[in-house]
Amino acid sequence: MKKLLPLLTPLLFLVACKTSKSYVTRPDADKSVFDAVKALSKKPGDTIALNALPVVYANAIDRHLNKIKSIEQSQELTRWDNLVREYDILQSMYVAITNEPTSNSIVKAKNYESIIYDLKQQGAADYFAEANVLMNNQASKADAKEAYFLFKKASQFVPDFNGAKARMADAYEAAIVNVIINPVADNSFFFNTGSWGNYGYNYSNEYFQQTLVRELGGENATRYPARFYTDWSARRDNVQPDWVIDLTLKNMDLPRPSVYNYRRNASKQIEIGRDTANKAVYKTVHATVNISRYSFQARADMEVRITDLATRKSITGNTYSEYYNWQEETATYSGDSRALSSSEWDMVNRSNYNEPRKEEVLNELYRKLYSQVRNKIVNAVDW
């Protein structure tokens, strides 16, 4: 047995090295470090993890430091985020290793806490300085918006760095846009025929211009970095608008109902008496139901266009289409009335179809369009 030991020892070493490759060759090198530490916390004598941890940790260090060296060549502000992220990963490995006794005994992990602290200080200073440049150059709305996020980033690196929160509030206020929502322009054939007089025009503006201004908060809006006005209220208050929202009804089709006539046969077994054994006697009765189906599909198209008045450039726009489907059936019959079902009687008793009022159709079309128009505006102004 003693003669075999010298031969077995290198063999066992080779087996251990071979099996440790399962950690070394994994595609996610960082995860290999944490997995090896976890394995040793469960089983301190895990030979595979013991052999692998020094190797995978050294590989991880080299990989991240090489990446850090590359990031340091950049002049972009985002280099601070990328550097902190890389060092945060290395620091998380340090914490995992030092908190696990076996891992800590075989690997001397490096603490990057002071480096991360310095990076965050430098990053906060750079973000803050860049935001101040934007604000001090009589910032446009776009510059103020960018400055807001730069001050926010500085404060994320170092809480309230140099009073960054107050400067964020200043930038937010400077970035608020005054938005005019114009009356609905009607380019649709329907209203231009004059069949509704002025009703449709007033109805659309109540539904869109006035309701939008009111629901979005008007001139006292706090939910979004914008204040909203009608064209009339902006002139009254002498407001200088930044954006204008044009709403155009491009199509409004409320067709007369079309009719489709068809017939179907109805039959039913009815009791006509009793036989000598007092059992029910049935008879099949028949009827022909003549049905008229009245239906229409109404449609409305509305274009939303948001424009920056200073540059005359379109910020965003879209055309939305909505539909209203209606149908109703009336009927007459021939034959035995007892063959009719309750639904067929309903059609027979409906001597005339009840076409929905135009106001009802318009209300439903506007209700569907409104939510899309409102969401479009909110997405444009919110950040």
Secondary structure, DSSP 8 states (H G I E B T S, - for coil): -TTTHHHHHHHHHHHHHHHHHHHHT-S-HHHHHHHHHHHHHH-TT-HHHHHHHHHHHHHHHHHHHHHHHHHTT--STTHHHHHHHHHHHHHHHHHHHHTSHHHHHH------HHHHHHHHHHHHHHHHHHHHHHHHTT--HHHHHHHHHHHHHHHHHSTTGGGHHHHHHHHHHHH-EEEEE---EE--HHHHTTTTTTHHHHHHHIIIIIHHHHHTTGGG--SSSEEEEEHHHHHHTT---SEEEEEEEEEEE----EEEEEEEEEEEEEEEEE-TT--EEEEEEEEEEEEEEEEEEEEEEEEEEEEETTTTEEEEEEEEEEEEEEEEEEEEEEE-GGG--HHHHHHHH--S-----HHHHHHHHHHHHHHHHHHHHHHHH--
